Amino acid sequence: MVMDVMAAAARIEAAGGRVIHMEVGQPAAPAPATAIAAARAALVSGRVGYTETLGIPTLRARVARHYQEAYDIAIDPARVIVTTGSSAGFILAFLALFEPGDRVAIALPGYPPYRHILTALGCEPVAIETTRATRWAITPEMLLTAHRRAPLKGALIASPANPTGTMMTGEALRDLVAAADDAGIRFISDEIYHGLDYAFAPETAARLSDDAVIINSFSKYFCMTGWRIGWMVAPEPLVRPIDRLQGNLAISVPTLSQVAAEAAFDGRAEMEAVKHGYELNRRILLEGLPKAGFENILPVDGAFYLYADVASFCADSFAFAQRMLEETHVAATPGVDFDPRQGRHFIRFCYAGAAAEMREAVERIGAWLKT
Ligand SMILES: Cc1ncc(COP(=O)(O)O)c(C=O)c1O
């Protein structure tokens, strides 16, 4: 559906209209200058060859150090695996952990590729619907109820989440990881939006269980979507199987992107400034959208998403997003992409753009809804 919205936005732009893009979930800012400089230096040095399958050792060590700095936990660099974005991390984790037919719990609403990758690999995604009652998170009870119905092999959770922008508290995550571990359900934690938190600091599943698989990426906090670079922290027994899988599937991860990623950690001050921009955008939307008439907005804890209920305006969020685009030239994503059922009532705004655009979007939408 977001593709339809993007195509409609492109038509408006081709006809001379100016669209405010809040539909695509990626930062507007470039990668840190440190990353770009390191990639440029590596490029002019000449040869760009394969690297070690699990990643350049200094990058793996740098990622491990990041856990010490950000979460105050020691991670053995041998458990860090560099991947082609978190997207490749999911494929590797699923291939290493699951067999065709295995059932894996995911939250609804949620990031659609989880279920699509699982399905492509012959696994069965088990969607667990979340609601306001649990802050849009899966609880141990919900997980174990699904497990009793038919055994689950895994559970994949994101916090901060896409599309909702909600986060699990450290306590809620700890209880869920413990319940999964006790039941023999492998916990996979998508931590791609870590670093982009506004309400409280996120907890990493790496602290909570040695059996959990942590998936992360340079795409969001470090603004490196197109560099296609991410990482996993895997339980020690999984490292060798994943090494063999990645070696056969891809040989190694793009070398320049690895060099850039290592240097990205030195660009944190620049990325913190980008994050402050998201914080300002978040404030603009949180003040403006309720005034415009949006009465039910999910907790805007992290990432750069705001998930808003549009049921009081229209029974179909796709139709709402289409009309909003046609009449205000503001593009947002209908929730049906993330949740085939409840998503009919929601749209997702991405606030990773410029503050001036956020203000203008709120004004345009407010004026439109008053007419
Ligand atoms: C929750 C979530 N996980 C994973 C990804 C994939 O990101 P990448 O492959 O760029 O690391 C995205 C991208 O939007 C996402 O929203």
The ligand as a Gaussian input file, in Angstrom:
#p B3LYP/6-31G(d) Opt

LIG

0 1
 C       11.768000      -2.666000      12.495000
 C       12.714000      -2.759000      11.337000
 N       13.595000      -3.765000      11.306000
 C       14.445000      -3.897000      10.271000
 C       14.455000      -3.020000       9.209000
 C       15.411000      -3.264000       8.072000
 O       16.471000      -2.372000       8.068000
 P       17.900000      -2.595000       7.414000
 O       17.870000      -3.843000       6.597000
 O       18.139000      -1.371000       6.591000
 O       18.868000      -2.709000       8.546000
 C       13.561000      -1.944000       9.210000
 C       13.538000      -0.985000       8.098000
 O       12.733000      -0.108000       7.991000
 C       12.667000      -1.812000      10.307000
 O       11.779000      -0.818000      10.378000

